[in-house]
Amino acid sequence: MFRRTFWFTAGAAAGVWATTKVNRKLKQLTPESLAAQAANKAIETGHRLKDFALDVRAGMVQREAELEEALGLDAPVEPGTAQARELPEPRRRGTLGPTPYTTRSIPTISYNRNEDH
């Protein structure tokens, strides 16, 4: 008698547990839930990409500082001196001489709209 009661209770408990598990899984697979999960993953991926971009930018700044130091470009420059960073003068093109003007005749194509029909 106790055996039957034990197994009946154990079966009922297993049934309740399985039912709740299945219901939770079904709620996770609804379209609204799937859309929310996808949105959360997209936001998380965006944050990771932003962090990656910030890390890359910090590495670039650090490497630029190292290169400027190695090349001696990190010396302070006063804004009024000739060493101030300015745009270089535009390059002047060498004298190539006058370009000959050639006349080209444009071929005329007669097109009659009525020929297509």
ZIGIZI-V374008 format. One record per backbone hydrogen bond with DSSP energy under -1.0 kcal/mol. NH is the residue of the N-H (numbers start at 1). CO is the residue of the C=O. Records with the same first field share a line. If there is no record, write none. Layout:
BEGIN
NH: CO / CO
END
This chain:
BEGIN
5: 1
6: 2
7: 3
8: 4
9: 5
10: 6
11: 7
12: 8
13: 9
14: 10
15: 11
16: 12
17: 13
18: 14
19: 15
20: 16
21: 17
22: 18
23: 19
24: 20
25: 21
26: 22
27: 23
28: 24
29: 25
34: 30
35: 31
36: 32
37: 33
38: 34
39: 35
40: 36
41: 37
42: 38
43: 39
44: 40
45: 41
46: 42
47: 43
48: 44
49: 45
50: 46
51: 47
52: 48
53: 49
54: 50
55: 51
56: 52
57: 53
58: 54
59: 55
60: 56
61: 57
62: 58
63: 59
64: 60
65: 61
66: 62
67: 63
68: 64
69: 65
70: 66
71: 67
73: 68
81: 78
84: 81
115: 112
END
